[in-house]
Amino acid sequence: METIYNLAGSGLFLLAIASVFLCASLFAFWLLLVSHDFLATYKNTFTESASANMEDMFMFFDAGRLFYFNMLAIFLLPALTWLLTGDPITSVVVLVMIAVLPGIFYKSMRKKRLKRFEEQLPDGLMMLSGSMRAGASLNLALEGLVKEQPAPLSQEFELFMREQKIGVDFEISLDHMEKRIPLQDFAMLVSALRINREIGGNLAEILESLADTLRRKQQMEGKIESLTAQGKLQGIVMTGLPILLGVLLYFLERDAMEKLWTTPIGWGVLVVIVIMESMGYIMIRKITSIDV
């Protein structure tokens, strides 16, 4: 009788193990399917966004290869950080940085490119005006601008000219260019071209006047940036100084500083610090940001 009970108990134990193994296998299979669908969707979104963003800046990379580099960095660098430091929080920070930094880097590159285009625009308009006063048509003047001016001004107008050569309507080409360059100064040029195309007029004189206006505007913006540079630097120093002091105190008095993220009162203090630091920095940036 005892043998029968032992066999029954062994059978139930094996059945329980088999059930757990089956459930784990089904869960792993379901997780694999979900992760495969998620990765496929993420890959399509990533490659489309990367291709569009790079093409806007005339940087041509294989988006598929860039996706694999991104995935390799996401999985490899946090794992290496965990192995080297043994700290999971540092690994999570590295993972967040990998996820956030590409977007910040792209926005910074795009901002610099638009700034460079804005700086080149008055000289380009003066060149167009001079060519048209010498008897050239708008298309010939644009071709000369493409050959003589540096990037990114020449790149954008070269793409505009290529669209014209393959038969794209002038208004549609202007719309495409205006979407690629969301600048107020360039919007003024687009408006001038459209008005001249509809009602006519001396386009060379209009472009020369617009170039002079934009140059004066840039000079005024440069003076404002020089006068507000000290205030912006003070905002950065005032925001970074408490963080630096916190890091130094952590190395000097680790036991006391660890209470900030190990106790409820410490968490509340951290929330207050983050809110006040953010509000102070935003207020200083608002005060020192003057739109011309």
DOROPA-951380 format. One record per residue (C-alpha): residue number from 0; x, y, z. Coordinates in Angstrom, 1 decimal, always signed. Layout:
{pos:NUM; xx:X; yy:Y; zz:Z}
...
END
This chain:
{pos:0; xx:+0.0; yy:+0.0; zz:+0.0}
{pos:1; xx:+2.8; yy:+2.4; zz:+0.9}
{pos:2; xx:+4.5; yy:+1.5; zz:-2.4}
{pos:3; xx:+1.3; yy:+2.5; zz:-4.3}
{pos:4; xx:+1.2; yy:+5.8; zz:-2.4}
{pos:5; xx:+4.8; yy:+6.5; zz:-3.2}
{pos:6; xx:+4.2; yy:+5.7; zz:-6.9}
{pos:7; xx:+1.1; yy:+8.0; zz:-6.9}
{pos:8; xx:+3.1; yy:+10.7; zz:-5.2}
{pos:9; xx:+6.0; yy:+10.4; zz:-7.7}
{pos:10; xx:+3.5; yy:+10.4; zz:-10.6}
{pos:11; xx:+1.9; yy:+13.6; zz:-9.3}
{pos:12; xx:+5.3; yy:+15.2; zz:-8.8}
{pos:13; xx:+6.3; yy:+14.3; zz:-12.3}
{pos:14; xx:+3.0; yy:+15.6; zz:-13.6}
{pos:15; xx:+3.5; yy:+18.9; zz:-11.7}
{pos:16; xx:+7.0; yy:+19.2; zz:-13.2}
{pos:17; xx:+5.7; yy:+18.5; zz:-16.7}
{pos:18; xx:+2.9; yy:+21.1; zz:-16.3}
{pos:19; xx:+5.3; yy:+23.7; zz:-15.1}
{pos:20; xx:+7.7; yy:+23.0; zz:-17.9}
{pos:21; xx:+4.8; yy:+23.1; zz:-20.4}
{pos:22; xx:+3.6; yy:+26.4; zz:-19.1}
{pos:23; xx:+7.1; yy:+27.9; zz:-19.1}
{pos:24; xx:+7.6; yy:+26.7; zz:-22.7}
{pos:25; xx:+4.3; yy:+28.2; zz:-23.8}
{pos:26; xx:+5.1; yy:+31.5; zz:-22.0}
{pos:27; xx:+8.6; yy:+31.6; zz:-23.6}
{pos:28; xx:+7.0; yy:+30.9; zz:-27.0}
{pos:29; xx:+4.4; yy:+33.6; zz:-26.5}
{pos:30; xx:+7.1; yy:+36.0; zz:-25.3}
{pos:31; xx:+9.2; yy:+35.2; zz:-28.4}
{pos:32; xx:+6.3; yy:+36.0; zz:-30.7}
{pos:33; xx:+5.5; yy:+39.2; zz:-29.0}
{pos:34; xx:+9.1; yy:+40.3; zz:-28.9}
{pos:35; xx:+9.5; yy:+39.4; zz:-32.6}
{pos:36; xx:+6.4; yy:+41.5; zz:-33.5}
{pos:37; xx:+7.6; yy:+44.4; zz:-31.3}
{pos:38; xx:+11.1; yy:+44.3; zz:-32.8}
{pos:39; xx:+9.7; yy:+44.2; zz:-36.4}
{pos:40; xx:+7.5; yy:+47.2; zz:-35.6}
{pos:41; xx:+10.3; yy:+49.1; zz:-33.9}
{pos:42; xx:+12.7; yy:+48.3; zz:-36.8}
{pos:43; xx:+10.2; yy:+49.7; zz:-39.4}
{pos:44; xx:+9.6; yy:+52.8; zz:-37.3}
{pos:45; xx:+13.3; yy:+53.3; zz:-36.6}
{pos:46; xx:+14.4; yy:+52.9; zz:-40.2}
{pos:47; xx:+11.7; yy:+55.2; zz:-41.6}
{pos:48; xx:+12.4; yy:+57.9; zz:-39.0}
{pos:49; xx:+16.2; yy:+57.6; zz:-39.4}
{pos:50; xx:+16.0; yy:+57.7; zz:-43.2}
{pos:51; xx:+13.7; yy:+60.8; zz:-43.2}
{pos:52; xx:+15.8; yy:+62.6; zz:-40.6}
{pos:53; xx:+19.1; yy:+61.8; zz:-42.3}
{pos:54; xx:+17.8; yy:+62.8; zz:-45.8}
{pos:55; xx:+16.6; yy:+66.1; zz:-44.4}
{pos:56; xx:+20.2; yy:+66.9; zz:-43.4}
{pos:57; xx:+21.6; yy:+65.4; zz:-46.7}
{pos:58; xx:+23.3; yy:+62.6; zz:-44.7}
{pos:59; xx:+22.9; yy:+59.2; zz:-46.4}
{pos:60; xx:+23.4; yy:+56.1; zz:-44.3}
{pos:61; xx:+21.9; yy:+52.7; zz:-44.5}
{pos:62; xx:+19.1; yy:+52.9; zz:-42.0}
{pos:63; xx:+19.0; yy:+49.1; zz:-41.6}
{pos:64; xx:+22.6; yy:+49.0; zz:-40.6}
{pos:65; xx:+22.1; yy:+51.9; zz:-38.2}
{pos:66; xx:+19.2; yy:+49.9; zz:-36.6}
{pos:67; xx:+21.5; yy:+46.9; zz:-35.9}
{pos:68; xx:+24.2; yy:+49.2; zz:-34.4}
{pos:69; xx:+21.5; yy:+50.8; zz:-32.2}
{pos:70; xx:+20.3; yy:+47.4; zz:-31.0}
{pos:71; xx:+23.8; yy:+46.2; zz:-30.4}
{pos:72; xx:+24.5; yy:+49.3; zz:-28.2}
{pos:73; xx:+21.2; yy:+48.9; zz:-26.3}
{pos:74; xx:+22.0; yy:+45.3; zz:-25.3}
{pos:75; xx:+25.8; yy:+45.3; zz:-25.1}
{pos:76; xx:+26.7; yy:+48.6; zz:-23.4}
{pos:77; xx:+24.4; yy:+48.2; zz:-20.3}
{pos:78; xx:+25.5; yy:+44.5; zz:-19.9}
{pos:79; xx:+29.2; yy:+45.6; zz:-20.0}
{pos:80; xx:+28.5; yy:+48.4; zz:-17.5}
{pos:81; xx:+26.8; yy:+45.9; zz:-15.2}
{pos:82; xx:+29.8; yy:+43.5; zz:-15.5}
{pos:83; xx:+32.4; yy:+46.2; zz:-14.9}
{pos:84; xx:+30.6; yy:+48.2; zz:-12.1}
{pos:85; xx:+28.2; yy:+45.6; zz:-10.6}
{pos:86; xx:+25.7; yy:+48.4; zz:-10.2}
{pos:87; xx:+22.3; yy:+47.9; zz:-11.8}
{pos:88; xx:+21.4; yy:+51.6; zz:-11.4}
{pos:89; xx:+24.4; yy:+52.7; zz:-13.5}
{pos:90; xx:+23.4; yy:+50.1; zz:-16.1}
{pos:91; xx:+19.9; yy:+51.6; zz:-16.3}
{pos:92; xx:+21.3; yy:+55.1; zz:-16.6}
{pos:93; xx:+23.5; yy:+53.9; zz:-19.5}
{pos:94; xx:+20.5; yy:+52.3; zz:-21.1}
{pos:95; xx:+18.4; yy:+55.5; zz:-20.8}
{pos:96; xx:+21.3; yy:+57.6; zz:-22.2}
{pos:97; xx:+21.6; yy:+55.3; zz:-25.2}
{pos:98; xx:+17.9; yy:+55.6; zz:-25.8}
{pos:99; xx:+17.8; yy:+59.4; zz:-25.4}
{pos:100; xx:+21.2; yy:+60.6; zz:-26.8}
{pos:101; xx:+20.6; yy:+59.9; zz:-30.5}
{pos:102; xx:+17.5; yy:+62.1; zz:-30.5}
{pos:103; xx:+19.3; yy:+64.9; zz:-28.7}
{pos:104; xx:+22.2; yy:+64.6; zz:-31.1}
{pos:105; xx:+20.0; yy:+64.7; zz:-34.1}
{pos:106; xx:+18.1; yy:+67.8; zz:-32.8}
{pos:107; xx:+21.4; yy:+69.5; zz:-32.1}
{pos:108; xx:+22.8; yy:+68.8; zz:-35.6}
{pos:109; xx:+19.5; yy:+70.0; zz:-37.2}
{pos:110; xx:+19.5; yy:+73.2; zz:-35.1}
{pos:111; xx:+23.1; yy:+73.9; zz:-36.1}
{pos:112; xx:+22.4; yy:+73.2; zz:-39.8}
{pos:113; xx:+19.3; yy:+75.6; zz:-39.7}
{pos:114; xx:+21.4; yy:+78.2; zz:-37.9}
{pos:115; xx:+24.1; yy:+77.9; zz:-40.6}
{pos:116; xx:+21.5; yy:+78.2; zz:-43.3}
{pos:117; xx:+20.1; yy:+81.3; zz:-41.7}
{pos:118; xx:+23.5; yy:+82.9; zz:-41.5}
{pos:119; xx:+24.2; yy:+82.2; zz:-45.2}
{pos:120; xx:+20.8; yy:+83.4; zz:-46.5}
{pos:121; xx:+21.5; yy:+87.2; zz:-46.7}
{pos:122; xx:+24.7; yy:+86.6; zz:-48.7}
{pos:123; xx:+22.8; yy:+84.2; zz:-51.0}
{pos:124; xx:+20.0; yy:+86.7; zz:-51.5}
{pos:125; xx:+22.6; yy:+89.4; zz:-52.4}
{pos:126; xx:+24.1; yy:+87.1; zz:-54.9}
{pos:127; xx:+20.7; yy:+86.4; zz:-56.5}
{pos:128; xx:+20.0; yy:+90.1; zz:-56.6}
{pos:129; xx:+23.3; yy:+90.9; zz:-58.3}
{pos:130; xx:+22.9; yy:+88.2; zz:-60.9}
{pos:131; xx:+19.3; yy:+89.3; zz:-61.7}
{pos:132; xx:+20.4; yy:+92.9; zz:-62.0}
{pos:133; xx:+23.1; yy:+91.7; zz:-64.5}
{pos:134; xx:+20.3; yy:+90.3; zz:-66.7}
{pos:135; xx:+20.1; yy:+86.7; zz:-65.5}
{pos:136; xx:+16.8; yy:+85.0; zz:-65.0}
{pos:137; xx:+15.8; yy:+83.5; zz:-61.6}
{pos:138; xx:+16.7; yy:+80.0; zz:-62.6}
{pos:139; xx:+20.2; yy:+81.1; zz:-63.9}
{pos:140; xx:+20.7; yy:+83.1; zz:-60.7}
{pos:141; xx:+19.8; yy:+80.0; zz:-58.6}
{pos:142; xx:+22.2; yy:+77.8; zz:-60.6}
{pos:143; xx:+25.0; yy:+80.3; zz:-59.9}
{pos:144; xx:+24.1; yy:+80.3; zz:-56.2}
{pos:145; xx:+24.2; yy:+76.5; zz:-56.1}
{pos:146; xx:+27.7; yy:+76.6; zz:-57.6}
{pos:147; xx:+29.2; yy:+79.4; zz:-55.5}
{pos:148; xx:+27.6; yy:+79.1; zz:-52.1}
{pos:149; xx:+28.6; yy:+76.5; zz:-49.5}
{pos:150; xx:+26.4; yy:+73.9; zz:-47.9}
{pos:151; xx:+23.7; yy:+73.8; zz:-46.5}
{pos:152; xx:+22.4; yy:+76.8; zz:-48.6}
{pos:153; xx:+23.6; yy:+75.3; zz:-51.9}
{pos:154; xx:+22.2; yy:+71.8; zz:-51.0}
{pos:155; xx:+18.7; yy:+73.1; zz:-50.4}
{pos:156; xx:+18.5; yy:+75.2; zz:-53.5}
{pos:157; xx:+20.1; yy:+72.4; zz:-55.6}
{pos:158; xx:+17.3; yy:+70.1; zz:-54.5}
{pos:159; xx:+14.8; yy:+72.8; zz:-55.4}
{pos:160; xx:+16.4; yy:+73.1; zz:-58.8}
{pos:161; xx:+16.4; yy:+69.4; zz:-59.4}
{pos:162; xx:+12.6; yy:+69.2; zz:-58.6}
{pos:163; xx:+12.1; yy:+72.0; zz:-61.1}
{pos:164; xx:+14.1; yy:+70.1; zz:-63.8}
{pos:165; xx:+12.0; yy:+66.9; zz:-63.4}
{pos:166; xx:+8.7; yy:+68.9; zz:-63.8}
{pos:167; xx:+7.6; yy:+69.6; zz:-60.3}
{pos:168; xx:+5.5; yy:+72.8; zz:-60.0}
{pos:169; xx:+7.2; yy:+75.9; zz:-58.7}
{pos:170; xx:+4.7; yy:+76.3; zz:-55.8}
{pos:171; xx:+5.0; yy:+72.6; zz:-54.8}
{pos:172; xx:+8.8; yy:+72.9; zz:-54.8}
{pos:173; xx:+8.6; yy:+75.9; zz:-52.6}
{pos:174; xx:+6.3; yy:+74.1; zz:-50.2}
{pos:175; xx:+8.7; yy:+71.2; zz:-50.0}
{pos:176; xx:+11.6; yy:+73.5; zz:-49.3}
{pos:177; xx:+9.6; yy:+75.5; zz:-46.7}
{pos:178; xx:+8.8; yy:+72.2; zz:-44.8}
{pos:179; xx:+12.5; yy:+71.3; zz:-44.8}
{pos:180; xx:+13.5; yy:+74.7; zz:-43.5}
{pos:181; xx:+11.0; yy:+75.9; zz:-40.9}
{pos:182; xx:+12.7; yy:+79.3; zz:-40.4}
{pos:183; xx:+10.9; yy:+82.7; zz:-40.2}
{pos:184; xx:+13.6; yy:+84.3; zz:-42.4}
{pos:185; xx:+13.2; yy:+81.8; zz:-45.1}
{pos:186; xx:+9.4; yy:+82.1; zz:-44.9}
{pos:187; xx:+9.8; yy:+85.8; zz:-45.8}
{pos:188; xx:+11.8; yy:+84.8; zz:-48.9}
{pos:189; xx:+9.1; yy:+82.3; zz:-49.9}
{pos:190; xx:+6.4; yy:+84.9; zz:-49.5}
{pos:191; xx:+8.4; yy:+87.4; zz:-51.6}
{pos:192; xx:+8.8; yy:+84.8; zz:-54.4}
{pos:193; xx:+5.1; yy:+83.9; zz:-54.4}
{pos:194; xx:+4.0; yy:+87.5; zz:-54.5}
{pos:195; xx:+6.4; yy:+88.3; zz:-57.3}
{pos:196; xx:+5.2; yy:+85.3; zz:-59.2}
{pos:197; xx:+1.6; yy:+86.4; zz:-58.9}
{pos:198; xx:+1.7; yy:+90.2; zz:-59.4}
{pos:199; xx:+5.2; yy:+90.8; zz:-60.7}
{pos:200; xx:+7.6; yy:+93.5; zz:-59.8}
{pos:201; xx:+11.4; yy:+94.1; zz:-59.5}
{pos:202; xx:+12.5; yy:+90.9; zz:-57.8}
{pos:203; xx:+16.1; yy:+91.9; zz:-57.7}
{pos:204; xx:+15.3; yy:+95.0; zz:-55.6}
{pos:205; xx:+13.0; yy:+92.9; zz:-53.3}
{pos:206; xx:+15.7; yy:+90.4; zz:-52.7}
{pos:207; xx:+18.3; yy:+93.1; zz:-52.0}
{pos:208; xx:+16.0; yy:+94.8; zz:-49.5}
{pos:209; xx:+15.2; yy:+91.5; zz:-47.8}
{pos:210; xx:+18.9; yy:+90.6; zz:-47.6}
{pos:211; xx:+19.6; yy:+93.9; zz:-45.9}
{pos:212; xx:+16.7; yy:+93.4; zz:-43.4}
{pos:213; xx:+17.9; yy:+89.9; zz:-42.5}
{pos:214; xx:+21.5; yy:+91.1; zz:-42.1}
{pos:215; xx:+20.3; yy:+93.8; zz:-39.7}
{pos:216; xx:+18.2; yy:+91.3; zz:-37.8}
{pos:217; xx:+21.2; yy:+88.9; zz:-37.4}
{pos:218; xx:+23.3; yy:+91.8; zz:-36.1}
{pos:219; xx:+20.7; yy:+92.6; zz:-33.6}
{pos:220; xx:+20.4; yy:+89.0; zz:-32.5}
{pos:221; xx:+24.2; yy:+88.8; zz:-32.2}
{pos:222; xx:+24.2; yy:+91.8; zz:-29.8}
{pos:223; xx:+21.3; yy:+90.3; zz:-27.8}
{pos:224; xx:+23.1; yy:+86.9; zz:-27.5}
{pos:225; xx:+26.3; yy:+88.7; zz:-26.3}
{pos:226; xx:+24.4; yy:+90.6; zz:-23.7}
{pos:227; xx:+22.4; yy:+87.6; zz:-22.4}
{pos:228; xx:+25.3; yy:+85.1; zz:-22.5}
{pos:229; xx:+26.3; yy:+85.9; zz:-18.9}
{pos:230; xx:+22.8; yy:+85.3; zz:-17.7}
{pos:231; xx:+22.5; yy:+82.0; zz:-19.5}
{pos:232; xx:+25.9; yy:+80.9; zz:-18.0}
{pos:233; xx:+24.7; yy:+81.9; zz:-14.5}
{pos:234; xx:+21.6; yy:+79.7; zz:-15.1}
{pos:235; xx:+23.8; yy:+76.7; zz:-16.0}
{pos:236; xx:+26.1; yy:+77.3; zz:-13.0}
{pos:237; xx:+23.3; yy:+77.7; zz:-10.5}
{pos:238; xx:+21.6; yy:+74.6; zz:-11.8}
{pos:239; xx:+24.7; yy:+72.4; zz:-11.9}
{pos:240; xx:+26.2; yy:+73.6; zz:-8.6}
{pos:241; xx:+23.7; yy:+71.8; zz:-6.3}
{pos:242; xx:+24.2; yy:+68.6; zz:-8.3}
{pos:243; xx:+27.9; yy:+68.9; zz:-8.1}
{pos:244; xx:+27.8; yy:+69.5; zz:-4.4}
{pos:245; xx:+25.5; yy:+66.4; zz:-4.0}
{pos:246; xx:+28.0; yy:+64.2; zz:-5.9}
{pos:247; xx:+30.9; yy:+65.5; zz:-3.7}
{pos:248; xx:+28.9; yy:+64.9; zz:-0.5}
{pos:249; xx:+28.0; yy:+61.4; zz:-1.7}
{pos:250; xx:+31.7; yy:+60.5; zz:-1.9}
{pos:251; xx:+32.5; yy:+62.3; zz:+1.4}
{pos:252; xx:+29.5; yy:+61.2; zz:+3.5}
{pos:253; xx:+28.0; yy:+58.2; zz:+1.7}
{pos:254; xx:+26.0; yy:+56.9; zz:+4.6}
{pos:255; xx:+24.3; yy:+60.2; zz:+5.2}
{pos:256; xx:+23.6; yy:+60.8; zz:+1.5}
{pos:257; xx:+22.2; yy:+57.4; zz:+0.8}
{pos:258; xx:+19.2; yy:+58.3; zz:+3.0}
{pos:259; xx:+18.0; yy:+60.5; zz:+0.1}
{pos:260; xx:+17.1; yy:+57.5; zz:-2.0}
{pos:261; xx:+16.5; yy:+54.9; zz:+0.7}
{pos:262; xx:+13.9; yy:+56.7; zz:+2.9}
{pos:263; xx:+10.5; yy:+58.2; zz:+2.1}
{pos:264; xx:+11.6; yy:+61.6; zz:+3.4}
{pos:265; xx:+14.6; yy:+61.5; zz:+1.1}
{pos:266; xx:+12.5; yy:+60.7; zz:-1.9}
{pos:267; xx:+10.3; yy:+63.7; zz:-1.1}
{pos:268; xx:+13.4; yy:+65.9; zz:-0.7}
{pos:269; xx:+14.6; yy:+64.7; zz:-4.1}
{pos:270; xx:+11.3; yy:+65.5; zz:-5.8}
{pos:271; xx:+11.4; yy:+69.0; zz:-4.3}
{pos:272; xx:+15.0; yy:+69.5; zz:-5.4}
{pos:273; xx:+14.2; yy:+68.3; zz:-9.0}
{pos:274; xx:+11.1; yy:+70.5; zz:-9.2}
{pos:275; xx:+12.9; yy:+73.6; zz:-7.9}
{pos:276; xx:+16.0; yy:+73.1; zz:-10.0}
{pos:277; xx:+13.9; yy:+72.7; zz:-13.1}
{pos:278; xx:+11.7; yy:+75.7; zz:-12.4}
{pos:279; xx:+14.8; yy:+77.9; zz:-11.7}
{pos:280; xx:+16.5; yy:+76.9; zz:-14.9}
{pos:281; xx:+13.4; yy:+77.3; zz:-17.0}
{pos:282; xx:+12.7; yy:+80.8; zz:-15.5}
{pos:283; xx:+16.3; yy:+81.9; zz:-16.1}
{pos:284; xx:+16.1; yy:+80.7; zz:-19.7}
{pos:285; xx:+12.8; yy:+82.5; zz:-20.2}
{pos:286; xx:+14.3; yy:+85.7; zz:-18.9}
{pos:287; xx:+17.5; yy:+85.5; zz:-21.1}
{pos:288; xx:+15.7; yy:+84.3; zz:-24.2}
{pos:289; xx:+14.7; yy:+87.4; zz:-26.2}
{pos:290; xx:+13.0; yy:+86.9; zz:-29.6}
{pos:291; xx:+13.7; yy:+89.5; zz:-32.2}
END
